[in-house]
Amino acid sequence: MFKLRIAFTYLKFILQQLLLSPPIGLEERGSTSIVTSDTRVKNEREKTQVGGQAVIEGVMMKAPGGWSVAVRSSSGDIKTKKEPLKKPKPIWRLPFIRGFVVLCQTLRLGLKALEFSASVVGGEEEKPMSKTSIALTMVVAFLFATGLFLFLPVYLTKAIGTFLKPVGEGPFLFNAVDGIIRIGLFLIYIMAVGMWKDMRRIFEYHGAEHKVIHAYEHEKRLVPEEIKKFSPSHPRCGTSFLMIVMIISILLFSFIPKDYNLLEKFLARLMLIPAVAGLSYETLKLSARYNKNIFMKTFAMPGLALQKLTAKEPDENQIEVAIVALKEALSFTHNPELLPRHHRI
């Protein structure tokens, strides 16, 4: 049963990256200017960007200098792992390139965090999974996610096009229908696994992650009493930009020649993922500057509604785990004196 939970968790993570790349949650969420009252640094500011994701019985957090994951064991202890992050070379920070770099980094860190959480929880519930078993689970989840959420929508849309000529002959309409099918399948999957108690706990940890980041952004004390007041949804969670990413993918996929067969269309979409990630990332960075704009708010509404399914109200124990993960990630901050006193490690 536990191995099944691991498989579904990997599947959820991978298919979310395929649908919502780039996953802004690990890069842009929580951008906030920190100013202390200390006279030595009174006029100094540092933008400390934090973000994260839920894992099995835990939370992963990422800050500019490093990342950490905290997991609640069955004995009640909180196990942690943290690693520093190297600053990417200038070429990887160039516009339109950095988006794909963020996607790759998110996949790498997310899978490492999931592997750690699986080893902590799995090692106590039953025989620990070997690295080979975990790797095989990841490969199967990736293949299943790719087939179900990239190949199947193309196949279904092509079938619809045989009955509705405008869909079969118009590249834009073809990809619009394909995008709607992909999102529909994702929603069905999320609602289905949300009925499973173990997966619902992961959604609760997602809510805990959001609440802690809210408190951090508002410079509140990182204690459950303060954090409980905030919403489990976050406007800069990757799912909030569902509409933007979908529109960009529809536009780019429209350049794929309509006379391509099913396999060629599928492979062409895989090859365009870096372009979708790069263009989406730049659009999302631009939207962050104009987040009060009515058009940007409209684009974010579908994703915010989706968070009602993927980010649930956490309990105090789950919030405590998220707090530990954030504090461990912030321990890599280069100049801790620029953080509010109650956020210093």
N, C-alpha and C positions, 0 to 999 in steps of 0.2 A: 504493500500500500504506500509505503514511504517513497519507494522508487518511482511509483506512478506520480506522486506529487512532484518529485524532482523533474520528471519528464514534462509535465504540464507547465511547470514554472519556466523551464528552459524554452518551451514552445511559446509561451506568452511573451517572454523577453525578445526572442528572435523575431517573431512575427510583428511585434510592435516596432522594431527597428526597420523592418521591411516596409511597413505602412507609413511610419511617421519619421523617417530619416530626414534631416539629422535630428537625433534625440537631444533637443535643447536642454532637457532637464539636467544633464551632466555638465553643461558648459555655461549656460547663460543665466540660469535661474538664481535668484538671490543676489543680483548685483546691487550693492548698497554702499553708500559712502559712509565711512566710519570716522567720526571726529571725537576725540577725547577732550576732557576738560583740563588735562595736564598742560600747564603753560608752555612746557618745552615742545609740545607737538600740537599746540592749540590750532594752528593754521594748516596743519598737514592733513592730507586725506589719502585714503587708500581704498580702492574698490576691491572688496573681497567677495569674489563670486563663489557661491556654493550651490550644489545641487546633489541629486542622488537618486536612488531607486530602492524599492523594497526587495528583500531576498527572503529565503525560507527562515522564518522566526527571527528576522533582523532587518537592518537597514544599512545600505552603503551610502557614504557621503564623499563628495569630492570638493576640494578647495584648490586654489591656484598652486600651492606647493606640494600637495599630496592627496591621497585618498585613504579611506578607512572603511572597515565593515565591522559592525557589532552584531552579535548573534546571541540570543537567549537560549541557554542550554536547558535540558529537562530538569537539571538540579537547581535551576534558578540563577546560576552565575551568568555573567555577560562575558563572552569570549570576544576578543578583538584581534584584528589584523590591520596593519597600516603600512603603506609604502610611500616614499617620496615620488614625485613626478618630475621628469626632466622637461625643461622648457624646450618646445619644438624649435627647430632651426628656422631662420627667417623665411626660407622658401615655403615651408609648410604653413606659414601664417598669412600667406598672400590671399587676397579675396578670391573666392570661388574654388580655391584649393583647400583652404582650411576647413570647409564644411565636411568634405569627405574624410579629412584627417580626424575631425571630431567624431564622426560616425565610427571609424575604425577603433579609435581610443575607447569609445563608449562600449562597443562590443567586447573589446579585450578586458576592460575593467569590470564590466557587468558579468561576464562569464567567470572571471576570477573570483568575484564576490559570491556568485552563486555556488561555485565549487567549494569555497570555504564554508559557507552556511550549510551546504549538504554534508560536508565532512563532520561539522560540529554536531548537527542534529542527528544525522544518520549513524554516527559513531556511537550514539547513546541509545537510540531506539532499536537498533539491530546491528548486524555485522556491517562495518563501514564499507562503502563502495570503493572499489579500487579506482585508480586514475584511468585505467583502461575502460572501466564501466561508465565512468562519468564522461569520458571523451566520446564513447559510443552513443551515449544518451544525447549528447550535444549534436552529434552528426545526424542522428535519426530525427531529432527535433528540427534541425535546420532544413533537412530534406523535406520533411512533412510540411513545415511552414512555407517553404518555397513552392512546393507543389500545390498546396491548398490555397495560398493567398497570392500567388503570381501566375502559376500555370492554369489552374482551374478557372479563374475569372476570364482569362483570355479565351479559353475553350468555350465557356458559356456565352460570352459576348459574340464569338464567331457563330455559334449556333443560333443566337437571336438574330444575327445579321442575315441569315439565310431566309428568315421569315419577314424581317423588316429591312427593306433595302436601304433606307437612309442610314441605319446603323452599320450595315455591312460596307457601304460605299463611302461614308463620310469619316475621315480619320478622327476629327474632333469628337463627333458623336460616339464613335466606336469606343474611344478611350474614356469618355464621360460615363458611358454605361459600365465599362470595365471598372472604373474607379468606384462607382456606386456599389457594384457587386462586391468588390474587395472590402469596402467599409461595412457592408451588410454582413458578410461572413465573419468579420472581426467582432461585430456587435453580438452576433449569435454565439460566438465562441466565449466572449467575456460573460454574457448572461448565463451561459450554461455552466461554466466553471465556477461562477460566483455562487451557485447553489451548493457547491461542495465546501464543507466547513473548513478544511485545511487551506483551500485556495482563498477563501474569504479572509482568513487571517493574514495572508500576504497583502490583500487589499487594505486591511486595517493598518498594517505597517506602512503602506503607501501613504495613508492618511496621517500617520504619526510623522513621517518624513516631512510632509507639507506643513504640518502644524509647527514643528521645530524650526523650519526655515522661516515661516511667518514671524515667529517670536524673535529669531535672530535679526531679521530685516528691520523689525520695529525696535530693536535694541532693548528687548525685555530680558529679564533674568531667565536663564535656561533651567527652569524648574517646572514640574508638571502643573502646579497651580496656575502659573502664568500662561503656559502653553495650551492648556485645555480650552481657553477662551477663543482660540483661533479656528478658522475653518479647515476641514480636511482637504479642501480643494485649493489649488494654487494657480493663479492666472498665467504663470510662466512655465507650467508643466508642459512637457512636449505634446501631450494630447490636446492642449488648448489650441494648437496650431494645425489641427487636423485638416481644416478647410484649405489653408494656404498650401500645405504640402500636396494635397490632392489636386488642386488646380495646377500647380507647377508640373506635377507628374503627367497630368492630362495633356498639357501644352507640349511638353517634351516628347511624350510618346506619340503625339500626333505626327511627328516627323518620320516615324517609321513607315516605310512604303506599304501601302495597303495590299499590294500583291504578294507580300511575304506570306509563307505558310505558317501554320500554327507554331511549329518549333522555332522558326526564324524570328517570329514576333516575340516569343518568350525569351530567346537568347539576346535579342536586341534590347529588351527591357532590362535584363540583368546588366548589360554593358552601360546602360544609361543611368544606373543607380548613382555613380559618382557625380554625374551632372545634376541629378535631382537633389542630391545632398548638398552640393556646392551652392546651387541657386537658391534652395530653400533656406540655407543657413544665412546667406546675405539678406534675403527678404525678411527673415525673422529678426536679424540684428537691426534692420531698418525699422521694423515694426515696434521694436523695444523703445526706440527714440520717440515714437508717436503713439504710445500705448493708450493715450486718451482720445485718439482719433476715432470717430464713430465707425469708420470703415474697418479699422483694425479690431475694434470691439466686436463688430458683427462677424468677422472672420473667426474670432476666438470663441464665439458662443457655442458652436457645435462641440468643440473640444471640452469646454467647461461643463457642458451637459453630460458628456461622456465620463467625466471624472466622478459623477454620482454613482457610476458603476464600478470604477477602478480604485477609488480612494474612499474608504469607509472610516467611520468614527473609531479611533483606537482607544484602548484602555490605558491606564496609568503605567503599567509594566511595559507596554509597547512604546509609549512616549519616552520612558527612561532609556530604552535601547537606542532610540533615535538621538537622544541627547548625547549619549556616550559616543556614537558614531560621528556626530558633528564636532564634538570637542577634540576627538582624536584627529580628525581631518584638519581642524584649525591649528593643531600643534605644529603644522608645517609652515604657518604664516611667518614670513621673513622678519617682520617687525611687529611683534605682539604688543608693543607699547601703543600702537595705533588702534588697537581694539578696545572697546569699552571694558572697564575693569571686570565686570561680571562675565565677560566672554573670554578672558584670558585663561590660559591653561596652567 
